[in-house]
C-alpha cells in the first residue's frame, strides 16, 4: 500500500488533467458523467471492501482509480463551464446577439482601461426579467461616466450583447481565447444613455475586499504616494495590477522581474516564513503546533481575500496551504506530492486554471526550483556565508528560468538576458519591502504613519523602479521577436527532463534519451526551416484607416504600404514572429495591381479607376473609400471575389456588402472577418 501511495498524487493529477483536456474538446451530458463516476466509485468500493483485511491494489483496482480521476476531470470542466447551464444568459430563449436586450449586471472586477473605454468584468444577474448566470466583458465610454464603478455596483443596461471577435490579423494576440479561459464569451459596449447605476449592496466578499483596498489606497495617497509608487504597492501587496503603466510593465518584463509585480508563490512564501516565525512560540504549548498551523492558514486566506482572490493569489495560497500542512502536521511529507496535491484540488475546483499562462508558469517555476536547484547548487559549495547565499540565490534564479524558459519563449517571444542580475539584487530585499509595506499600510490606515517612514518607503520603491528601468534599457541583453513553436517547446522540455534525470544518475539509457531529445530538437528546426522556405502567401492585413498588403516568398517578405512602418509595428511584428520570417524584410510603395500565382488582384482606391482593357482581374481590392458605381464594376469585371480593407468607411463597406449579396459576388471585409490570406 505504501508503494502504491508513493506516487498516487502525481498519477491522479495526470489523469485529471487528461480528463479536463478531453472534456474541453468533447461535449458530455452532466447526468451521464454523474452516472459513470458513481458507478465506478461503487465498483471500486466493492473491490476495497472485499480485500480490506489483506489489501493489495490489483491492476483492476488501479485502473478503476485512474478512470475515476479521468472522469472527474471531464466532470469538473463540464459542470464548471457556465455555458452548459440552462440559466446562462446566452441560453435564454429571448437572447440574441446584436439585438437590444434589457438586463441587470453586477460588477465583479475592475480591468485595465484603454484609451477610450473603462473596462469591467461583470455578472449577468437578469435578462428580460428572468434570473440568469454568466460573466460578461463591459466596456463603458470614458466620457459616459463621472466616477469609476466599484466592485459590487449594480447596473441596469439596455444594449446589444456582442460576441468577442477573434484576432483580425494572423498570429495576433487571441483576446477571445484568453477571455474564454475566464468564462467570458460576450461583451457589451455602453454609452451614458444605455445604463443606469443602482445601489451597491456591498455584501459580497469581493465588494468588501475592494472597499478595504480602496481605503488603503486613499490613505496612501494622503501620505504623498505618487502614481507609479502606488501602482507598485498595489501590485506587490494587494494583488492589483490595473494601475501599472505600460512603460513600467515593459521595464519589469525587460529586466526579467515581471513576477515581482504579481502576488505569487514568492510573496506568499515570504509571508508564510514571517508568520511561521511569529507563531513559533505557540509550539511550546499543548496542541500549539496545530493551532499555529490553523492561524497561519487562516491568515493566508484572509490576505488572499483582501488581494482580490485573483488566480495567482489563490494558486499561491493553495500551494502554501498544502506545504504548511505538510511541514507542520506530517513528519516526512514529500514536497513533490504536496505540490501536486495542491494542483489537483485547484484544478478540481476550477479546471480553467489549466489554460492560464500564470498557472502553467508558476507550477513549472516551483517544480524547477525544488528539482533543479539542488543539482545546480552541488556544482560549487562555497565555504563562507555571503558567497553561499549569493550562490544559493543565483541557482534558484537559474533553476526557475530553466523551468519556465521554453514556455515563456512560446508565449512571449523574448528572453531577458540580465534576469539573474535583477533577481540577485531585488529578491534579497523583497522580504524587507513586503514587511515594511505591510507596516506602512497599517500605520497609514490608522492615520499614524510618520512622514519620514512613508517618504522612506516611497524612496525605496522609486529606487527599485529606477534599477529595473536601467536593466531593461540594456537592450543588447534582451533578445526579442523569437519565433518558438509548440513542437519546439515540448522538445526542449523533453531535453530538460532527460538531462536532469541523467545528472541525478548517470546511466547509459538516460544519456541515450538526452541524445534522442537533442536530435528531436534538431529535426524540428530542420522541418520548420524547410516549411519556412517553401511557404508562399499573399496577405491583405486589417488596419484601421490604412492599407497593408504583404507578399511572402519563403523567407522573403515584402510589405506594400504608404505608412511609415517597420517590422516592430502591429500587425507585421505578430506575423513575422508567428511565421519565423526574419531575414529579408522590405517595405515598398503600394501597387495598382498584384499577381499571386494565377490570381490578378486589382486595387481600386480613392481615384475609382477600374476600367482596364489590357487584363481582367479575378479579385478586386477596395481601399481608401472609392466613390464608385459598384454595380457597374461587378458587371464590367465580373470578379470572383471582392475585398474591402480597413482603410474604408464603415458605411461604404456595409453598402458594398449589400450590393455583392444582390449580385451573388463573394465579399470579404477585413474589418469584420479579418485579414484575407491567399496561399
Residue pairs with C-beta under 8 A, 6 or more apart in sequence:
1 55
1 56
1 57
4 57
4 62
6 334
7 337
8 65
9 337
9 340
9 341
9 344
10 336
10 337
10 340
11 66
11 69
12 65
12 66
12 69
12 344
13 69
13 340
13 341
13 343
13 344
13 347
15 66
15 67
15 69
15 70
15 73
16 69
16 70
16 72
16 73
16 76
16 344
16 347
16 348
17 73
17 347
17 354
18 70
18 73
19 69
19 70
19 71
19 72
19 73
19 74
19 75
19 76
19 77
20 73
20 74
20 76
20 77
20 347
20 351
20 354
21 73
21 354
22 70
22 73
22 74
23 73
23 74
23 75
23 76
23 77
23 78
23 351
24 77
24 355
28 74
28 78
30 75
30 78
30 79
30 84
33 71
33 74
33 75
33 78
34 75
36 71
37 68
37 71
37 72
37 75
40 64
40 67
40 68
40 71
41 68
43 64
44 61
44 64
44 65
44 68
47 58
47 60
47 61
47 64
48 55
48 61
57 65
72 348
73 347
73 351
76 347
76 348
76 349
76 351
77 351
77 352
78 84
80 183
80 350
80 351
80 352
81 183
82 88
82 133
82 134
82 135
82 183
83 90
83 91
83 134
83 183
83 185
85 91
85 133
85 134
87 131
87 132
87 133
88 132
88 133
88 134
89 95
89 103
89 124
89 127
89 132
89 133
89 134
89 136
89 161
89 186
90 134
90 161
90 185
90 186
92 127
92 128
92 130
92 132
94 101
94 127
94 128
94 130
95 101
95 127
95 161
97 160
97 161
97 162
97 163
97 186
98 160
98 161
98 162
99 160
99 161
100 158
100 159
100 160
101 127
101 128
101 158
101 159
101 160
101 161
102 127
102 128
102 156
102 157
102 158
103 124
103 125
103 126
103 127
103 128
103 132
103 156
103 157
103 158
104 124
104 125
104 126
104 154
104 155
104 156
104 157
104 198
105 122
105 123
105 124
105 125
105 136
105 138
105 154
105 155
105 157
106 122
106 123
106 125
106 152
106 153
106 154
106 155
107 120
107 121
107 122
107 138
107 149
107 150
107 151
107 152
107 153
107 154
107 155
108 120
108 121
108 122
108 123
108 135
108 151
108 206
109 120
109 121
109 151
109 206
109 308
110 120
110 148
110 149
110 150
110 151
110 210
110 242
111 119
111 120
111 121
111 137
111 242
112 119
112 241
112 242
113 119
113 142
113 242
116 141
116 142
117 139
117 140
117 141
117 142
117 189
118 139
118 140
118 142
118 145
118 148
118 149
119 137
119 138
119 139
119 140
120 137
120 138
120 140
120 149
121 135
121 136
121 137
121 138
121 182
121 184
122 135
122 136
122 137
122 138
122 155
123 133
123 134
123 135
123 136
124 132
124 133
124 134
124 135
124 136
125 131
125 132
125 154
126 132
134 183
134 186
135 182
135 183
135 184
136 161
136 184
136 186
136 187
136 188
137 164
137 179
137 184
137 186
137 187
137 188
138 187
138 188
138 190
139 187
139 188
139 189
139 190
140 149
140 189
140 190
140 195
141 189
141 190
141 191
141 192
143 192
144 190
144 191
144 192
145 192
149 155
149 197
150 200
150 207
150 210
150 211
150 214
151 204
151 206
151 207
151 209
151 210
152 200
152 201
152 202
152 203
152 204
152 206
152 207
152 210
153 197
153 198
153 200
154 197
154 198
154 199
154 200
154 201
155 195
155 196
155 197
155 198
156 195
156 196
156 198
157 188
157 190
157 194
157 195
158 194
158 195
159 188
159 189
159 190
159 194
159 195
160 188
161 186
161 187
161 188
162 186
162 187
162 188
162 189
163 185
163 186
163 187
164 175
164 176
164 179
164 184
164 185
164 186
164 187
165 176
166 174
166 176
166 177
166 674
167 173
167 174
167 175
167 176
167 674
168 542
168 670
168 671
168 674
168 675
169 541
169 542
169 543
169 570
169 571
169 574
169 575
169 674
169 675
170 539
170 571
170 574
170 575
170 578
170 675
170 677
171 574
171 575
171 577
171 578
171 579
172 570
172 571
172 574
173 574
179 185
181 352
181 355
181 356
182 352
183 352
200 207
201 207
202 208
202 211
205 305
205 309
206 308
206 309
209 305
209 306
209 307
209 308
209 309
210 308
212 306
213 234
213 238
213 240
213 306
213 308
215 445
216 238
216 441
216 444
216 445
217 230
217 234
219 441
219 444
219 445
219 447
219 449
220 230
220 233
220 440
220 441
220 444
221 230
222 444
223 444
223 449
223 451
223 454
224 451
224 454
224 455
224 458
225 233
225 454
225 458
226 458
227 243
227 245
228 245
228 248
228 461
228 462
228 465
229 458
229 461
229 462
229 465
230 243
231 241
231 243
231 244
231 245
231 248
232 244
232 248
232 261
232 461
232 464
232 465
233 437
233 441
233 461
234 240
234 241
234 242
234 243
234 244
235 241
235 244
235 261
235 262
235 263
236 260
236 261
236 263
236 267
236 433
236 434
236 437
237 263
237 307
237 434
237 437
237 438
237 441
238 263
238 306
238 307
238 308
239 262
239 263
239 307
239 308
239 310
239 312
239 313
240 307
240 308
241 261
241 262
244 261
248 465
249 258
249 261
250 472
251 465
251 468
251 469
251 472
252 258
252 260
252 261
252 468
252 472
253 412
253 414
253 416
253 472
254 414
254 416
254 471
254 472
254 473
254 478
255 416
255 418
255 419
255 422
255 468
255 469
255 471
255 472
256 401
256 416
256 418
256 419
256 420
256 422
256 423
256 471
257 419
257 422
257 423
257 426
257 468
257 471
259 266
259 365
260 266
260 426
260 430
262 312
262 358
263 307
263 310
263 312
263 313
263 316
264 312
264 313
264 315
264 316
264 358
264 362
265 315
265 316
265 319
265 320
265 362
265 365
265 366
266 427
266 430
267 316
267 430
267 434
268 300
268 313
268 316
268 317
268 319
268 320
269 316
269 320
270 430
270 431
270 434
270 435
271 300
271 303
271 434
272 296
272 300
272 320
272 323
272 324
273 431
274 431
274 435
275 295
275 296
275 299
275 300
276 292
276 296
279 292
279 295
279 296
280 292
281 288
282 288
282 289
282 291
282 292
282 295
283 289
283 292
285 291
289 328
289 329
290 328
290 329
292 328
293 324
293 325
293 328
293 329
296 324
297 321
297 324
297 325
300 317
300 320
300 321
300 324
301 317
301 321
303 317
304 313
304 314
304 317
307 313
311 353
311 356
311 358
311 359
312 358
312 362
314 346
315 346
315 353
315 358
315 359
315 362
316 362
318 342
318 345
318 346
319 339
319 342
319 343
319 362
319 366
321 342
322 338
322 339
322 341
322 342
322 345
323 335
323 338
323 339
323 342
325 338
326 333
326 335
326 338
327 333
335 370
336 367
336 370
336 371
339 363
339 366
339 367
339 370
343 363
346 353
346 359
347 353
347 354
353 359
354 360
357 407
357 411
360 407
361 404
361 407
361 408
364 403
364 404
364 407
365 400
365 403
365 404
367 403
368 399
368 400
368 402
368 403
368 404
369 396
369 399
369 400
369 403
371 399
371 500
372 399
372 402
372 403
372 500
373 395
373 396
373 398
373 399
375 500
375 503
375 504
376 395
376 398
376 399
377 391
377 392
377 395
380 391
381 388
382 388
382 391
389 428
390 424
393 423
393 424
393 427
393 428
394 420
394 424
397 419
397 420
397 423
397 424
397 427
398 420
401 419
401 420
402 496
403 496
405 415
405 492
406 484
406 488
406 489
406 492
406 493
406 496
407 489
408 415
409 415
409 482
409 484
409 489
410 484
410 485
410 486
410 488
410 489
413 480
413 481
413 482
413 483
413 484
413 577
414 478
414 479
414 480
414 481
414 482
415 478
415 479
415 482
416 422
416 472
416 477
416 478
417 477
417 478
417 479
418 471
418 474
418 477
418 478
421 471
422 467
422 468
422 471
425 467
426 464
426 467
426 468
433 460
433 461
433 464
436 457
436 460
437 457
439 453
440 449
440 453
440 454
440 457
443 449
443 450
443 453
444 454
472 478
481 567
481 573
481 576
481 577
481 582
482 577
483 576
483 577
483 578
483 579
483 580
483 582
485 524
485 528
487 524
487 528
488 521
488 524
488 525
488 528
491 517
491 520
491 521
491 524
492 521
494 517
494 520
495 514
495 517
495 518
495 520
495 521
498 510
498 513
498 514
498 516
498 517
499 514
499 517
501 510
501 513
502 510
502 511
502 513
502 514
528 580
532 554
532 555
532 579
532 580
532 581
533 554
533 555
534 554
535 552
535 554
535 579
535 679
536 552
536 553
536 554
536 596
536 597
536 679
537 550
537 551
537 552
537 677
537 678
537 679
538 549
538 550
538 551
538 552
538 594
538 596
538 599
538 601
538 677
538 678
538 679
539 549
539 550
539 551
539 552
539 575
539 675
539 676
539 677
539 678
540 548
540 549
540 621
540 643
540 645
540 670
540 675
540 676
540 677
541 548
541 549
541 550
541 571
541 572
541 575
541 645
541 646
541 670
541 675
542 571
542 645
542 646
542 670
542 671
542 674
542 675
543 571
543 645
543 646
543 647
544 646
544 671
545 646
545 647
546 561
546 563
546 646
546 647
547 560
547 561
547 562
547 590
547 623
547 624
547 645
547 646
547 647
548 559
548 560
548 561
548 563
548 565
548 571
548 572
549 559
549 560
549 561
549 590
549 594
549 621
550 557
550 558
550 559
550 560
550 572
550 575
551 557
551 558
551 560
551 594
551 596
552 558
552 579
552 581
555 581
555 582
555 583
555 584
556 581
556 583
556 584
556 586
557 576
557 581
557 584
557 585
557 586
558 586
558 587
558 588
559 565
559 572
559 585
559 586
559 587
559 588
560 587
560 588
560 589
560 590
560 591
560 594
561 587
561 590
562 589
562 590
565 572
565 587
566 572
566 587
567 573
567 576
567 585
571 675
575 581
576 582
576 585
590 603
591 603
592 602
592 603
593 600
593 601
593 602
593 603
593 615
593 617
594 600
594 601
594 603
595 601
596 678
597 678
598 618
599 618
599 619
599 678
600 615
600 616
600 617
600 618
600 619
601 617
601 618
601 619
601 620
601 621
602 610
602 612
602 617
602 619
602 620
602 621
602 637
602 639
603 621
603 623
604 610
604 620
604 621
604 622
604 623
604 626
604 628
604 633
605 623
605 624
605 626
606 623
606 624
606 625
606 626
606 627
607 626
608 626
608 627
608 628
610 620
610 628
610 633
610 636
610 637
611 636
616 637
616 638
617 637
617 639
618 639
618 640
618 641
619 639
619 640
619 641
619 642
619 643
620 633
620 637
620 639
620 641
620 642
620 643
621 643
621 644
621 645
622 642
622 643
622 644
622 645
622 648
622 656
623 644
623 645
623 647
623 648
624 647
624 648
625 647
625 648
625 649
625 652
630 655
630 656
630 659
630 660
631 659
631 663
634 642
634 659
634 660
634 663
634 665
639 665
640 665
640 666
641 665
641 666
641 667
641 668
642 656
642 660
642 665
642 666
642 667
642 668
643 667
643 668
643 669
643 670
643 676
644 652
644 653
644 656
644 667
644 668
644 669
644 670
644 671
645 670
645 671
646 670
646 671
648 671
650 671
653 669
653 671
653 672
656 667
657 667
657 669
660 666
660 667
661 667
668 676
670 676
